[in-house]
Amino acid sequence: MEKTKTVCEWCGSTDNLHRHHIKNKKSDIPTYKQFRFAVFREISPPLERPLTYKQIMAQRGCTYNEAGEIHRKMKAENSKKGKENWQTFLSDIGLQEKIKQEYERQYKPLIDRYKEFHPDDVIILCNRCHFAIHRGMDLCPKCKKKYKRTCYEVCFDCLPDDVKKQILDDADRDIEAEKEFFACDVLHEIGVLDECGPEFFMECGGSWVGVLRRYGFELGERIGRHRFKVEAHKK
């Protein structure tokens, strides 16, 4: 039996409706190839892990580069053994048939149920809500207009003013901290960081952004996490 509602169960829209599984999800059902490979991992003889560079150097008294060559050969040998084990596994026709039967025994009922779109397993969503649910979001229950992460009770706009202010203040502090780290990196890149002693640092307001300004640079807009535009300081 299929669900035939004609409106989105979140926002009430009647356009571009989709059935979305909330139970018995496809991602919870492994493919046959995934199931078969899991069996292979269980019954295949474990491969010996290659020694680390440090272990090889200690055992053989060789250089770092020589240890690297030995390590690569060990990894190649492991890969070769793994492929040989896989081919042996696939060539056992009787075993493959048993694996297929076990897969169907465990997962065919779930696959059939998934294809049925049973009313207890799905909800009806419009394009926007369907897009949101796939990104870990849902519709704000208060305003019924904006989306929020499922871990929050309401969207940002529906929060009390004092909570909004606290969040924005915290975000501003985080950005200021990012600027300090980035300014320090820039000073290191231009080769002057070692010149900046404690007294000079304090003269610049106890801030690496202030030190950077003394050298004629200013941080502009944020262009990524821990990254800002570097511009000439306008005196």
Rosetta blueprint (number, residue, H / E / L):
1 M L
2 E L
3 K L
4 T L
5 K L
6 T L
7 V L
8 C L
9 E L
10 W L
11 C L
12 G L
13 S L
14 T L
15 D L
16 N L
17 L L
18 H E
19 R E
20 H E
21 H E
22 I L
23 K L
24 N L
25 K L
26 K H
27 S H
28 D H
29 I L
30 P L
31 T L
32 Y H
33 K H
34 Q H
35 F H
36 R H
37 F H
38 A H
39 V H
40 F H
41 R H
42 E H
43 I H
44 S L
45 P L
46 P L
47 L L
48 E L
49 R L
50 P L
51 L L
52 T L
53 Y H
54 K H
55 Q H
56 I H
57 M H
58 A H
59 Q H
60 R H
61 G L
62 C L
63 T L
64 Y H
65 N H
66 E H
67 A H
68 G H
69 E H
70 I H
71 H H
72 R H
73 K H
74 M H
75 K H
76 A H
77 E H
78 N H
79 S H
80 K H
81 K H
82 G H
83 K H
84 E H
85 N H
86 W H
87 Q H
88 T H
89 F H
90 L H
91 S H
92 D L
93 I H
94 G H
95 L H
96 Q H
97 E H
98 K H
99 I H
100 K H
101 Q H
102 E H
103 Y H
104 E H
105 R H
106 Q H
107 Y H
108 K H
109 P H
110 L H
111 I H
112 D H
113 R H
114 Y H
115 K H
116 E H
117 F L
118 H L
119 P L
120 D L
121 D L
122 V E
123 I E
124 I E
125 L E
126 C L
127 N H
128 R H
129 C H
130 H H
131 F H
132 A H
133 I H
134 H L
135 R L
136 G L
137 M E
138 D E
139 L E
140 C L
141 P L
142 K L
143 C L
144 K L
145 K L
146 K L
147 Y E
148 K E
149 R E
150 T L
151 C L
152 Y L
153 E L
154 V L
155 C L
156 F H
157 D H
158 C H
159 L L
160 P L
161 D H
162 D H
163 V H
164 K H
165 K H
166 Q H
167 I H
168 L H
169 D H
170 D H
171 A H
172 D H
173 R H
174 D H
175 I H
176 E H
177 A H
178 E H
179 K H
180 E H
181 F H
182 F H
183 A H
184 C H
185 D H
186 V H
187 L H
188 H H
189 E H
190 I L
191 G L
192 V L
193 L H
194 D H
195 E H
196 C L
197 G L
198 P H
199 E H
200 F H
201 F H
202 M H
203 E H
204 C L
205 G L
206 G L
207 S L
208 W H
209 V H
210 G H
211 V H
212 L H
213 R H
214 R H
215 Y L
216 G L
217 F E
218 E E
219 L E
220 G E
221 E E
222 R E
223 I E
224 G E
225 R L
226 H L
227 R E
228 F E
229 K E
230 V E
231 E E
232 A E
233 H L
234 K L
235 K L
